[in-house]
Amino acid sequence: MAAAFTPTLRGVGDEDLVERLRKKDEDAFGVLVERYHLPMVRLALTFVPNRSVAEEVVQDTWIGVIKGIDGFEQRSSLKTWMFRILVNRARKTGVRERRTVPVDDVELGQSDRFASDGSWSSPPTPWADDVIDRLFASAMTVRLRTAIDDLPPHQCQVVTLRDVEGLSTYEVSALL
């Protein structure tokens, strides 16, 4: 995702971003999305059945962040506040999604490009400077992701928040 915002904002802290967001600064929102979108998708995936639903939950969360930023009282970090919004929406969506019958990917003309959970069956391979290192890193990432995904749901959420996203124990406890 190429950033269309001012690169100097990348180093801006969350507190400054809150002030800029309250002034409707689009560049600040771009930094926020660049910083937190992928971690939010990873967390949403622990609540919902597939990536497309997780992306919808995250998009809905971004709307909630924009609409609610003026009411953010900064009693927690911006990240914790946003993840709380995400967890609430993901829980609600996860419950709703478990009550629906999924449409088969083959019916949508997706054939074997995607797995039943919406992830790539065989993801596109990125070009790498050092192919050997990249191969080992990819294999390890897949094994770790699989191990995390095999955990019971609550443990998966804790490990994702604490060890993958780097939230403190207190923040994880407050979120869940």
Backbone torsions as a table, in degrees:
resi	resn	phi	psi	omega
1	MET	NA	113.1	179.6
2	ALA	-79.1	131.2	-177.9
3	ALA	-81.8	132.7	179.1
4	ALA	-104.6	11.8	-177.5
5	PHE	-103.4	174.3	-178.5
6	THR	-67.8	118.4	-177.3
7	PRO	-58.7	-25.6	-178.3
8	THR	-66.9	-16.8	178.9
9	LEU	-78.7	-13.8	-177.6
10	ARG	-57.3	-35.8	-178.0
11	GLY	-87.6	-0.5	-178.4
12	VAL	-70.3	136.6	179.3
13	GLY	-74.1	165.5	-177.8
14	ASP	-61.3	-36.4	-179.7
15	GLU	-61.9	-42.7	177.5
16	ASP	-66.8	-36.1	178.3
17	LEU	-64.0	-37.1	178.6
18	VAL	-59.6	-46.7	179.8
19	GLU	-62.5	-42.1	179.6
20	ARG	-66.9	-38.5	178.8
21	LEU	-64.4	-37.8	178.2
22	ARG	-65.0	-23.1	176.9
23	LYS	-93.9	10.6	177.8
24	LYS	63.8	36.4	179.0
25	ASP	-77.0	110.8	-178.2
26	GLU	-65.0	-34.9	178.7
27	ASP	-62.8	-39.3	178.9
28	ALA	-63.8	-40.4	178.0
29	PHE	-64.6	-39.6	177.0
30	GLY	-60.1	-40.9	177.6
31	VAL	-64.0	-43.9	-179.6
32	LEU	-60.5	-44.8	179.1
33	VAL	-64.4	-44.7	179.0
34	GLU	-60.0	-38.7	-176.0
35	ARG	-75.1	-37.9	-167.8
36	TYR	-121.0	-8.8	-175.2
37	HIS	-59.5	-52.8	-177.2
38	LEU	-64.1	-43.4	175.4
39	PRO	-60.2	-35.0	178.9
40	MET	-68.1	-39.1	177.6
41	VAL	-63.8	-44.1	179.3
42	ARG	-59.3	-43.1	179.3
43	LEU	-67.2	-43.4	179.8
44	ALA	-59.0	-34.6	180.0
45	LEU	-63.2	-19.6	177.5
46	THR	-78.3	-10.9	-178.7
47	PHE	-110.4	-28.5	-172.9
48	VAL	-116.6	163.6	-170.7
49	PRO	-75.9	-20.7	-177.7
50	ASN	-156.7	171.7	-174.3
51	ARG	-65.7	-37.4	-178.3
52	SER	-64.7	-39.0	176.8
53	VAL	-68.3	-39.6	177.7
54	ALA	-60.9	-42.2	177.9
55	GLU	-61.7	-40.0	177.7
56	GLU	-63.2	-42.1	178.8
57	VAL	-61.8	-42.9	-179.8
58	VAL	-66.0	-42.0	177.5
59	GLN	-60.2	-42.1	177.7
60	ASP	-63.9	-36.4	177.4
61	THR	-64.9	-42.8	178.9
62	TRP	-59.9	-39.9	177.2
63	ILE	-62.9	-42.0	177.7
64	GLY	-62.5	-37.5	178.4
65	VAL	-64.7	-47.0	-179.6
66	ILE	-60.9	-46.8	-178.2
67	LYS	-70.1	-30.1	-173.7
68	GLY	-100.1	-1.7	-173.4
69	ILE	-59.9	-34.2	179.4
70	ASP	-67.7	-25.4	179.0
71	GLY	-92.2	-3.6	179.3
72	PHE	-68.0	117.7	-173.8
73	GLU	-92.0	-1.5	177.7
74	GLN	60.5	32.5	173.1
75	ARG	-79.1	-15.0	174.1
76	SER	-132.2	176.5	177.1
77	SER	-72.2	159.0	177.4
78	LEU	-57.8	-43.2	-179.1
79	LYS	-60.3	-46.1	-180.0
80	THR	-63.3	-42.0	179.0
81	TRP	-61.1	-46.4	-179.5
82	MET	-65.5	-41.5	179.9
83	PHE	-67.1	-31.3	175.9
84	ARG	-64.3	-44.7	176.8
85	ILE	-58.6	-46.3	-179.2
86	LEU	-60.5	-49.0	-178.0
87	VAL	-59.5	-44.1	179.3
88	ASN	-60.9	-44.9	-179.3
89	ARG	-70.4	-38.6	-178.9
90	ALA	-67.7	-40.5	177.2
91	ARG	-59.5	-48.3	-178.9
92	LYS	-61.2	-45.5	-179.5
93	THR	-67.4	-40.0	179.2
94	GLY	-59.7	-42.1	177.8
95	VAL	-63.8	-45.9	-179.7
96	ARG	-63.1	-41.6	-178.0
97	GLU	-67.2	-31.6	178.5
98	ARG	-69.1	-18.6	179.8
99	ARG	-90.5	-5.5	-178.8
100	THR	-106.5	156.5	177.6
101	VAL	-94.5	122.9	-178.3
102	PRO	-70.3	148.1	175.5
103	VAL	-83.3	133.4	-179.5
104	ASP	-65.8	135.9	-179.5
105	ASP	-57.6	-33.3	-178.4
106	VAL	-64.2	-34.9	178.5
107	GLU	-63.9	-27.4	-179.2
108	LEU	-88.9	3.4	179.7
109	GLY	78.4	19.8	-177.7
110	GLN	-86.4	-14.8	-178.2
111	SER	45.5	-128.1	-174.9
112	ASP	-100.7	14.8	179.8
113	ARG	-70.1	-27.9	-176.1
114	PHE	-126.0	148.7	175.8
115	ALA	-77.0	171.9	-177.5
116	SER	-64.4	-23.2	179.3
117	ASP	-88.4	4.0	178.0
118	GLY	93.8	-8.2	179.1
119	SER	-81.5	166.4	179.1
120	TRP	-65.8	135.3	171.2
121	SER	-72.2	-41.8	177.5
122	SER	-138.6	94.1	-174.1
123	PRO	-65.2	153.6	175.6
124	PRO	-62.6	142.9	-178.1
125	THR	-92.8	125.6	177.4
126	PRO	-77.0	151.8	174.4
127	TRP	-74.2	141.9	-178.0
128	ALA	-132.4	148.5	176.4
129	ASP	-67.9	-44.1	179.7
130	ASP	-119.2	97.3	-172.9
131	VAL	-61.4	-41.0	-178.3
132	ILE	-60.5	-49.8	178.9
133	ASP	-60.7	-41.0	-178.8
134	ARG	-65.4	-39.7	178.7
135	LEU	-62.9	-46.0	179.5
136	PHE	-65.9	-40.5	179.2
137	ALA	-64.0	-42.3	179.5
138	SER	-63.7	-44.0	179.9
139	ALA	-62.7	-42.2	179.9
140	MET	-67.1	-40.7	179.0
141	THR	-61.3	-43.5	179.5
142	VAL	-63.1	-44.0	-179.8
143	ARG	-64.3	-42.1	178.7
144	LEU	-65.6	-46.0	-180.0
145	ARG	-60.3	-41.3	178.5
146	THR	-63.6	-44.3	179.5
147	ALA	-62.5	-42.5	178.7
148	ILE	-65.3	-44.0	-179.0
149	ASP	-65.2	-26.1	179.9
150	ASP	-79.3	-10.6	178.0
151	LEU	-68.6	156.9	172.0
152	PRO	-57.7	151.4	-173.0
153	PRO	-49.8	-46.4	-177.6
154	HIS	-66.6	-39.9	177.5
155	GLN	-66.9	-38.3	177.4
156	CYS	-59.6	-42.9	179.6
157	GLN	-64.9	-42.8	-179.6
158	VAL	-64.4	-47.3	-179.5
159	VAL	-63.5	-41.6	179.3
160	THR	-61.5	-47.2	-178.8
161	LEU	-69.3	-46.1	-172.6
162	ARG	-78.9	-51.7	-171.0
163	ASP	-93.4	-30.6	179.6
164	VAL	-89.0	-46.3	-176.2
165	GLU	-92.3	-13.7	173.6
166	GLY	79.6	19.4	176.3
167	LEU	-72.4	153.3	178.3
168	SER	-73.2	164.3	178.0
169	THR	-59.6	-40.9	179.1
170	TYR	-62.0	-44.9	179.7
171	GLU	-63.1	-41.9	178.4
172	VAL	-62.4	-44.6	179.2
173	SER	-60.7	-43.5	-179.4
174	ALA	-66.3	-37.2	-179.3
175	LEU	-69.7	-40.1	-173.2
176	LEU	-100.5	NA	NA
